[in-house]
Amino acid sequence: MSTTLVRVDDSDVSNIQYSNKPGWFTAGSANEFNHTTHGTRSAGATATFVFNGTFVQVYGTISSANLSGAPDPVSKFSLDASSSATFAPTPGADVQYEQVMFQSADLQPGEHTLVMNSTI
């Protein structure tokens, strides 16, 4: 059986559903996939991705060191309403692109739901 890699852009709202909670913003640069990025600094904001497959990975951009005093965003990832993992970035002197924020173990073939929840 062959494996097919499918990249889904964060701006693809047919595949990723963002909560109605205010605070989501869009941006992007040439260093990001399709030059897009979504972000939030609102606790409780969620993004939900339903997919068919056997593995999922989430990449993101980590901003440079936070000089504003605001807390750095922390994300909790929940897969199929059971397993969870927390991603707390470590900002550096420069922006870090295409950083792995979450990756699953091998999954059974079929439909899965990944929910990212902002916990700041």
N, C-alpha and C positions, 0 to 999 in steps of 0.2 A: 504494500500500500504506500502511495506517495504522500508526502506532506506538502501542503500549500501554505505559504505565509501570506497573511492578509494584513496590511497596515490600514488602520482606521484613523483618520485625522480627527482631532478634537473639535473641529468645526462641523463635522458630519452629524447634524442633529437627527438624522434618520436612524443613526445607530447609537448615539449617546444622548441621553435625556438629562438636562440640567434642571435642578429644582428651581422653583419660582422664587426662592428666597433671594432677596436682593444681595448684591455684593459680587456677583460674577462679573468679570471683566474680560475683554479680549485684547490681544496684542499680538506681536510676532516679529520675527526678524529672519533674515536670510539663513541663519544658523539653525532654524527650527523646521521640522517636517512641514511642508506646504506653507511655510512662513507664518504659521499660526500658533497661538497658545491661548488657553483659558486659565483663569486664576481666580481665587477668592480669598478674602480675609474675613469671611463671615462664618462664624461657628454654626454648624448645622446645615450648611449648603452641601448638596449632594450632586453627584453625577453617576448615572446608572448606564451600564453597558451590557446589553443582552447579546450573546453570541453563540454560535455553534462551533465547537472545536474541542481540542484536547490540551490547550495551553493558552495562557494569556500573559502578556507583559505590558506594563505601563511605563512610558518614558515621560520625563518632564524637564523643565528648566528650573534651575535653582538660582535665584537672584544673588547678587553680590552681597557682602556683609551689610547687615541692616543697621543703618546709622540713625534711623528715626526713633528708635526705642520701642516700636511696635513689635509684638511677638512674631516670630517667624511662623509661617503656616505649618500645621501638622495635619497629616491626612491618615485616616483609618480606612483600610480596604477590607471589604467583606465579600467572600466568594460563596455563592449559593447559600447565603444566610447562615453559614456555619463557621468556616475558618476566617480568621482576621489577622491583619498585620498592620503595624503603624509605621508610617514614614515620617521622620522628623529630619529635615534637611540640615546640613552643616554648611552655611554660607562661607564662601571663601572671598578672596580679594577680587576675583573676576566671576562673571556669570558662567554657570556650568550648564551646558546644553546636553540634551539627549541622555539624561541620567535615569537609570532604572529606579523607579519608585516602588514598583511591585512586580512580582512574578509568581505565577502559580507553580505548583507541582504538576506532574502529568495528571490529566483529567480523563474521566471516561468520555467517550464520544457522545455528543449530544448538546442540548441547550444549557447554557450556564448564565448566571447573572453576577456581575461584578459591580459593587457599589463603593464609591469613594465618598467618604464623609469628612468634611473639614471640621476639626475638633478645636480650633483656636477660639 
